[in-house]
Amino acid sequence: MTSLSIDPSMVTACRPSGASATAALLVFAACIGATGAAHAQVIAPSVPRATATPIAPRPVAPAPAPAPAPIGTAQVLSPPLKGTIMPTNFYVVTLGDSIMWGQGIPDGLKFRDLVAGWLQTQFGATRRVVQIPTHAHSGARILPKDGVPDVDTPHTGEFPNNGAPSLYEQTALTAADLSAHGISPASVNLVLLDGGINDIGITFLLDPLKSTGDIDQYTQALCIGRMQALLPQVIQTFPNAAIVVTGYFQIVTSESDTLALSALLAALGIQIGGPVGGLAGLVGGVIGKDQLVANSGEFAVDVYYGLTTVVQQTNAQYAPTVAKVALASPGFGDPNGYHASSTYLWDVGYFAIDEGNGVAGVNPPTTYDTHSVAWNRARECAMASTPPDPTCVDASMGHPNLDGEAAYAAAIEAQLAGPLAARVGLPPPPPPPFLQMQISSGVDNLGPTVRMGAFPNPPQLVKLIHWMNVSAVNQTGVVRGGTVSVQRTAPGQTAFGSGAIGTKFYYRCVDAYPPPPSLHAAGPITVGGPVGCTGVANIPGFPEQIFGVNGDPPPPR
């Protein structure tokens, strides 16, 4: 992975940096006030919110910015040509946690910036894409953390905060920013939204002593349930906006390196079995790496299907004819997990030299790229506490890298060009291309052993023996990318397992007991529970593919 430098003159979307709210809004004001151009101006960035010094500055744009004007006030640079049709603004709001902020990623390469640039190319001279200064922040939760003031922070979004500002507070802050500058929140055209992983806690998700049932319970309650409660508030605040909810990814996959996982757990403070050596022993053991893979897969699958249901229910309630809300799942595969062959995530210590220099306040990078982002973050962490929190200094670990940002952007763009096209004013999508799937399955004793079950039932170690491999072809050849998962067909079943298209993976499907007779309505009693689970294949560019999966009978009572 190499870092990229940015030439500000190449950026066409209006995207003020996540610096202070006031400074960013002034940049934003100058940007949307300009006339006579299809693309937003390039404005010199404002100073980061943190007062830590020295902070390596970004290069100043080639041309000086015009004097800022209040948002909504025209700022005439030169008379437009006679007959020129001025583009209307397309306002984009972003709300969320470190994923939405773009941890470790410079402005211009964050996925929200990539999406803004893509939208600008789609609109051409008819619209001008304007990003509202974001309150998305590393560490933000959907609901505020008990005992932590739910207020905006003086730190940059790169600085991990203890849950604040919550997504509710971010929504209110953004609406207040707009209203204070004469723009109605009803003018917002698009909201990009994520949240929930910090409500659960990354150390909980990556604890190899947790079971898949534990992960399922917490994800459903703290991520899916809270997002379902939040969406009506976002819709009420920005009533005319299309909303793209971005999902999460499987952090640990079968291709993740065991020693690298030990280092990640140690860096996060998950000290199970002592120092790194003990961790390596656990991660390599029966309930170690296999359990991390299983739990990460459970989280990613729960998020996808839980948010899919939330999106469907929200559209049915608020937009039954033209879709208003869509889910963009980044679709990371096994090779893209943490320290896998083609990882989409930053490793622990990837920027160790820059972060060490940042803590010491020496050798600031001279270009604005991923290295300077790491230096600035480390310096800000060092100025905030002595000694600095190591999880703050290396906060990019486990977050999407440049390839991961591109995957997120592609997933969002697919939703904007697909189900949300009419809502955002893009041409209708073409019909999906040809797709043919082939499903291979079998049973062997080579599968992993994972801890399953959750309170009130005691967790148990289960050997996975069923496997499947789903491949797909279209008119151009073998399809790469996409995921397959095994889902419950009915309540009471046990269903678990997921993998990448074209990859063998192990799963578990156990049928439910038949309901006791007292729970049946009047009439004949059905003998036997549901048979089999549901397999779901998600392949970018194609509708969801559903098929049957054989299951085992329920165990003896």
N, C-alpha and C positions, 0 to 999 in steps of 0.2 A: 504494500500500500504506500503510495506516495502522496505527499501533500500538494495542494494546488494553490497557486497565487491567483488573485483576482484582479482583473483590470476593470475598475469601476465604469469605464466608458463603454464596456460591453453589456452592462446590465440595463435592461429596458423596462423592468417593472419598478414601480415606486416602492421602495422597501426601506424605510428608516430603520436604523439599528435599535436594538433593545436597550437603549441607554435610559437616561432619566425620562420620566413621563413628559415633563415640560419641554425638555430639549428635543425629544423625539417628535413631539407634536408640532414644534416650530418647524422642524425639517419637513414634516408631513404637510404643514400648512403651505410652505413654499412650494412643495411638489404639486399639490392639487390646485393651487391657485394659478399655475402657469397656463398660458393659452397658446394656441397656434401650433401645437405639436401633438402627434398621435401617441408618442411615447412619453413616459414620465421623465422628468429631469433627473440627472445625477447630482445628488446633493452631498456636500461634504459631511461626513458622519459627525454626530455630536459626541461629547465626552462621556465615557462610561459612568454609570451612577456611583460606583464605588469610589471612595476618596483615596484609595491606595495609590501611592506614588513610588517609583515612576511606573506608569502604564504605557506600554509601547503603543504609540498612536498609529492609526491607519493612514496610508498616504492620502493626501488631500486630492480631491478630484481636479482634473486639469483646468477646468474653468471655475471661477468663483461663483458661489451661489448668490442669487438675488436676495435682497432683504426680505425676510419672511413676512407674510401677511397672515391675519387671522384665518383660520380654516373657513372655507366657504366664500372668502373674498377674492374677487378676480384680481389678478396681478398681471397687467398687460406689459409684455416685454417688447412686442412690436405689433403693429396692426395686422390682423389676419388678412389674407388675400380675399378679395371680393368673391363671394359665392362659396367660401370655405365652410364646410360643416364641421363644427367643433365636436370632438369626441366627448361622450358622457362618461363620468367616472363609474367604475365598477369597484365597489368597496369590499375588501376582504378583511375579516376579523379572525384572529387565532386565539384559542383558549386552551390551556392544557399544562402539562408537566414538562419534564426535561426532553421527552421525545418531541413534543411540539416545539419547544424552544430550539432544539437542535444542539444538544450537548456536544461540545468539542468541535462544532462546525462553524466556519466563518460565514458571515452574512453574504448572501448571493449563492451559496451552495446548500443552505438549509432547504429541506424539502418544500417548505412553504414558499420560499423564494423561487424554487424551480417551478412550482405550480403557477405562481404569479406570472413568471416569464412565459410559460406555455400558454396560459390564458391570453396574454397580450398578443402572441402570435396568432391565436385563433380569432381574436377580435380585429386585428389590424388597426385601421385608422378609425374604427367606429366607436371603440371604447378605450378608456385609459384605466388600467388596473392600478388600484391604490391600496396598499396594505396599511391598515390602521396600526399604529404603534402597539405592540403586543405586551400583554401582562403575563403571558405564559412564563413559567418559572420552574427551574429544577427543584424537585422535591414537592411540588404542589400536589394537593389532594383534591378530590371532589368535595368532600366535607372537611371542614377545619379540624385540626387535631385538638383534643381536649387540653385545655390549659395553655394553648398557644394563641396569641392575638391574631385574628384573621384580618390582617392589614397588609398593604403593599410594603415592599421592602426597599431599603436604600441600596441594596446590592443589585448587580446585574443578574439577568436570568440564568447566567452560567453558574452562579454561586448556589449550591444546594441549600435550600431553605427547609425549615421544619414544618412542611405542610402548607405554608401560606405563600401568596394569597390563594385561598381555595378557588375552585372553579366558579362557585357562586359569587365570590368577591371579584374575581376577574371579569365576570359578566357585568357586574354593576360598575366597576371601574371603567371599563371600556365604554359603556353607555354614557357615563358621566363625562368622559373625555370628549365624546362626540357632541353631546348636548351643550357642553361649555363652549364649543366652537361653532355653534349654529348648524350642526348637522343632526338630523333626526336619526336615531338608531334604526328606524324603519327604512332608511336608505341603504342599509347594508345588504349586499347581494349574496355574499358567501361567508359561511362560518366554518372553519376547520377546528375540530374539537377532539380532544382525547382526555383520558383520565381514568384512574382506578388502581393502577399498579402500586402507587404509593399508599393508598388506603389499605392495601393488603400488606405491603412491605416486602422489599426485595430479599431481605434476609429470611423471611418466612418462606418465600417461594423457592429459595435455593438451599433450604435446610434439608439434607438428605435423610433426616430422621422423620420428616413429615411424610404422610401417605398421600396417594392420589385422591382419596376421599377428603382429606383435610384441604387440599388445594381446591377441589371442586366446591366445597362448602364456602370457603372464604371468597373465592372468585365470584360465585353467584351472589353472595350477600353484599360484598364490599365494592365490587367493580360493576357487575351487571345491574344489580338492584339500584345502586346509587346513580349510575348513568341514566337509568330509566326515569328516576325521579328528577334528575337535572334537566333533561331535554325540554320539558314543558316550560321551564324558566327561560331557557335560551330562546325558544320559539316565541315566547311572549315578549322578550326584550328585542329581538330582531325578527319581527313577524314576516318580513318579505324575503328573508334570506334562505337560500339552499344551505343545507347543513351536511357536511361530510364528517362522520365519526371515524377516526382512524383506530384500527385495532392494534394489538401487540403481536409479538412473534415468539417462537420457541427459542428460548435462550440457550439451552443445552440440548444438543442433538447427539445422535450416535457417532458422528464424526468429530465431536469435540475431544480435544486432547486431555487426558487424565491429569497430567501434572499441571497443565495450565488451569484446569478447573480447581485444583488444590490451591493454586496461587490466588485465584479469584475469590474463593471462599475465605482464605486467610485475609485478603485485602479488605473484604467486607466485614471482617470481625466474626465470622462463623467459626469459632474455635472449637470444633468437635474433635475430641481425641488428642488435644494438645496442639503443638505447633504444626508447621506445614508437613513434616514427615508423617505425623499421625493422620492428618487430613488426607494425604496421598494414600495411606493405607485404607482409610475408610472409603474414599472415592473410588478406589480400585476394587473394593470388596463387593459382596453380594448385594448389599443395600446401598452401595455408593453411587458410582456413575450411572448404573442402570436406573436407580431411583431418581437421580437428578434428571435424566432423560425422560423418564415417565412423568414426573411432576411437571417439568417444563412443557411437555406435550399436552398434559391435562389442562394446564393453564391456557395455552394457546388455543386449544380446541374449545374450551369453555367460553373464552372470550369471543371467539368467532361466532359460535352458534348462539350464545347468549345475546350478543349485540345484534346479530341478524334478526332474532325475534323481537328485540326492542325496536329496531328500525321498522320492521313490518307493522308492529302494533302502533307506533307513532304515526306512520304514514296513514294507516287506516283511520286514525282519529283526527288528524289535522290536515291531511292531503290525500283524500281517497281517489282523486282523479289524476293528478299530476304529482309524481313523487317529489317530496320535499327533503327527505333525509335519506342518506345512503351510507353504507359501511365500506370503507376502503381497508382491506386487509393486505399487509405488505407481502404476504406469500413467501416468506423466507423458507428455504428447503434445508435438508440435512447438511449440505455443504456450507450453508450460510450461518450456522450456529456459532457459538462462542469458540474461538480458536479451532475452527474446522478448516477444511481444505480451501474453501473460498469464502472465508468469514465476512459477514456484513457488520461485524461489531468490533469496536476498539478493544484491544487487549489491555490487561493490567500492565502498567509501566511502558506503554507504547511511547509516551511523551516524557519519559523520566528525566531526560537531560533538560528539556525546556522547563519542566515543572520544578526541578531542582534550582535552576537559574532564577525562575520566577519567585520562589520562596526566598532566595537570597537577594533578589532585586538586582541581579547582574545579567549582562549579556542579553538584553532584550532583542528579539528578532527584528530584522529591518524590513521585512515584508509582512503583509497581512495575509495569513494563511492559517492552517490548522496548528502550526507550531506557536504562532503568536497568540492564538486563542488559549492554548494550554498555558503559556507563560503568564498571560494576563489573569487567568483564573487562579493559578497558583499564587500569584502576587496578592490577589484580592483575599485569598484564604489566609495567607501569612499575615496580612494586615488586620484580619478579623480576630485572630486568636494566636496565642503563643503557648506551646507550639501549634502550628496549624493542624487541623484535622486531616489526616491522610486521605480519607474518603472524599474530602472536599478538593484537595490538591489533584487527585487522580479521578475526578468525578466522571470523566468520559468513559471509564472502563465499563464494558458491557452495553454501551449505547451504540446506535447505528453509526457506522463510519460513512465515508463518501458514497460507497456502493449501496449501503443501507438507505441513505437519504434518497438516492435515485430510485430505489425500489418503492419506497413510500410515495414518492412523487408520481411514479407510473401508476400505482394503485389508485391514487386520488384522481389523476387525469382520466383514468378509465371510467370512473364513476361520473365525472363531470361530462364526459363525452357520451356516456351511456344513459343510465336511468335519470340523471339530473339535467340532461341536455336541454330539454324544453324549459326547465326552471331557470337556467342561467343564460339562455339565449344562444345556444349552440345548435348546429344542424342535427337532425335526428341521426342516431347511430345506424350503420349498415346492419343487415342481418348477420347473425353469427356464421362463421365458416363451418365447413364439414369437419366432423370429429368422430372418430371411432375408438372405442376403448376395448382393451382385452384384460381380463381379470384372471390371474393365476392364484391358487390358494392350496393350502395343505397343512399338515400337522407334522411336527418333529420336536425333538427335545433340545434344540439349540437356542431357544429363546431366553430372554433375561428373566430373572426373578425380581419382582417388585413388591413393595409394601402397599397394600390396598386396604380399603375400609376407612371409616371415620367414626367419630363419636356419634351415637353411644356404643357402636359396635367396636370391639378391639381390632386394631389393624392386624393383618396377617400377611405372611409372605406367600406370594402366588407365582408359580412358574407359568410363563406364557408359552403355549405350545402351538396355537393357531397362527398361521402367517398368510399374508397375501401380497401380491405384487400387481399393481395396476399400471398398465402402459397405455399410451394414447398416440394416435397418429391423426394428422389432418392432411390437407391436400399438398402440403409442402414437405411432409415427412414426419419423423418422430417428434412428438411434443415434449419440450423440456420445461420444467417449472410446474408449480401447482402442488397441491397436497391432497391426501386421502385420509379420511378418519372414519372410525366406527362409532356410531351413535345409538342411543337407546331407541327402540321402536315403541316401547310402552313403559309407563312408570313401573318401578320395581326391578327392572333389568339392571344388570351390571354390564356396561359397555366401555371399553377403553382401548386406545391404540390409534396411532397416526403415523404417517410417513410421507415421503415425497413421491410424486409420480415417477414410475420406473424403478422404484426401490422396494426391496422386500422388507416388510416390517411385521412385527408380532402384535397380536391383539387378543382381547378377551371379550367374550360375549356369553353371558349366562342368563338364561331365561328366568322370568319371574315366577314365583309361586302363584297358583290361581288364587283369587281373592276368597276369603272365607265366605261361606254361604250367607252369613248375616249381612254382608255388604251387598249382596245381589238384589236387584229389583225383583218384583214378583215375576215368576216364570221359570223356565228350565234353568238349571244351574250348569254353567259352562265348565267342562272338565279340562284342566290343563291351562297353562299360561301362554302368553305370546311366544311364537317360535321365531327365533332369529332376530338379528339387529339390522340397523340400516347403515349401509356404506355410502359416504358422500365424497365425491371428487370435486375439487375446486381447481379449475384450470384457467389461468388468465385469458380473457377474451371469449370465454364460453359460458353458457348457463351452467348452473350447478347440476352435476350428474349424480343420480341416486340409484342405488342397487341394493339387493338383499345380501345379507351376510349370515352364514350358518352360525348357530349358537349351540352351546351345551345345555342339557336339561338342568334345572335347579338342583343343588345338592340335597341329599336327604335331610329331612328335618331332624 
